[in-house]
Amino acid sequence: MSDAPIILGYDPKTLRERIDVTAAEARLAEIKPFRSLTALNEQVALLRMLGRLDEAFDIAQAAYRQSRFTGAREDAIAARIRRAQVQQFQGKYDVALTELNGCVDEAVTHDWHELAGFALQHRGKVHFELGEITEALADFETALEERQHDGVPPNQLESTKYAIRVARERLGAEAPAETPEEASSGAGRGVSPLDA
């Protein structure tokens, strides 16, 4: 397994990941033969970040089907969130929002804080891309609370805190957000199970 970081930071205009394409492609080649749910989920994230959206959607569908067979509802929600991320990148914002609304509701209902934070973070990103900055900020702030509740890894908290700073800057509520290089300080290696 390569130790090269894949996520280098976040674009302050879109909040999308800035990646090392070579490292992402190498990691994808490394895990492509595997069909476990974990491998499929990582493939979805990598393909999405590489802009290979049709492939990402097909793998997201396969991951969702596989998650349904495991019987773990948490796995099914995580797969739905990743599928919605791909739909967001495809420009299917209404579909992505509908999916993420359902994921947020289910995760909150069951007190699955990490999943709720994951869904809220990505619903906020859809709102952000739609120019709905107030809604995005509310989702990011709630995502941070949910993620802190479960003690998620620092790189996931950093991406949420960065999204909050950028959204507040857009609303004129605080000093300018840090540079993309500063935003990369929390980026981890590879793609986490619940990627930021």
N, C-alpha and C positions, 0 to 999 in steps of 0.2 A: 504494500500500500504506500502510495506517495505521501510525503509529508508536506508537500507544497500547499499553501493556502489557496482555496478556490475563491472564496468571497473576499474581495479586497476592500470593500467599503460599499457605500450606497450613494446613488446619484441624488443630489439635493433637489433636482427638478422633478424627478419621477418617484423617488424612494425605491427604485429597483436596484438590485444588486449589481455592483461592478465586479466583474470576475476576471480571473486569470484563465483565458480560454484554453490554453495548452494544458493546464492542470485539470480543468474540468473535463476536457476530452480524454485525457489519460485516465482519470478516475472512471469515466463512463465506460471506456474500453475494458477496464479492470473488472467492473461489476456486471457488464452486459450479459455474460453467460448465466448469471444467477437468477432464479425465479422466486426467491423468498419474498415475502411481503416487504421486508426491510430493504432488500435490493431494488424491488420495483419502485418503492417510494423514493429512494435516492435517485433512481434513473429519471423519474418524473421531474424532480427538482433540477437535475443537471440539464436535461433536455430543454426544460423551460428557460433556464438561464442562458443556454446556448442559442435560443431562438428557434429551436426545432419543435415547433408547437404542435404540428399534426402528430408527430411521433410521441410527444409528451402526453397529448390527450389520449392516444390509444393505450399507452402504458398506464395512465391514470385510470382509465376504464378497467383495465385488467387488474390493477391494484384494488380498486373498489370491489370488483367481483370476488377476488381472493379474500378480501377482508370480511365479506359477508359469509364466506364459508367457515371462517375461524370462529364465528360466533361472538367475537369481542366487538361490542358496539363502539368502543373508543377507537378501535382500528378503522372501522367504517367511517366514522366522522373525520378522522385525520385524512383518510383517502379522499373524502368528499371535499375537504378544504384544499388539498393539493390540486384536485381536478378544477375547482373554482379558480385557483391561481392561474392555471393554464388558460381558462376561459377569459380571465381578466386580460392576460397578455394577448389573447386573440381579439380583444376589443369587444367581447360579449359581456359588457358590464351588467346589464339587467339580469342575465342568467347567473353570473357570478354572485351578484348581490343576493338574489333569491336563495341560492345554495348556501351562501355564508350566513344569511339570516337564520336559516334552519339549523345550521351547525352551532351558531352562537346560542340559540334557544335551547337546544338539546344539551349542550355542554354545561350551560348555566343551571339548567334544571337538575342535572345529576351531580353538580358540584365538581365537575371535572375542570379544575381551574387552569391547568396547563393547556388543555384543548380550547377552553374558552378564550384564553389569551391569544392563542395561535389564530383562532377564527376572527377574533376582534381586530388583531393586528392587520390581517389581510382584508377584512371588510373595510377597515380604515384606509388601506391603500387604494381600494377601488373608489371609495369616496374622494380620496385625494386626487386621483387621476380624472375624476369627473368634475373637479373644481369645487367640490362640496367640503371645504376645509373645516368648517365648524363641526360637521358630522365626523370627519376624519379624526380631528383632534379628540373628540369625545371617545371614539373607539380606541384610539391609541392610549389615552389616559386610563381607560378601564382595562385595556389589555395589560398595561404595566401593573396595575393592582392585582389582576388575576395571576400574572406570571410571578410576581413577588410572593404571592400567597403560597405557591408551590416550590419556590426556590429554584427556578430554572437557571440554566447556565448563564454566566455574565454576558456572553456574546449575544444571546437573545434579548437580554435586558437592554444592552447597548443599542441594538437596532430599534427597539421601541422608544428608548429615550431620545435617540436621534430623530425619529419620526415626529415625536412631540415637539422637539426644538424647531424642526423645519416647519411644521404646521403652525406653531405659534408665530414664527417669523412671518409667514404668509399672512397671518391675521394681524400682524403689527404688534404682537403682545410682548415681545422681548427682543433682546439683541440678536443679531444675525446668527444663524446656525453655524456650527463649525464647518470647516472645509471637508471635502470628501476624504482627504487623507486622514484627518482627525477622526472621521467616522469609522475608519477602518481599524481603529485600535482594538475594538472588541471582536473583530471577525476571527472566527475559529478556523480550524483545518477541516477540510472536507465539508460535507453537508450534514448537519445534525439531524437526528430522527424527527424532530419537529423543527424544521428549518425556519429561520427567521424570515 
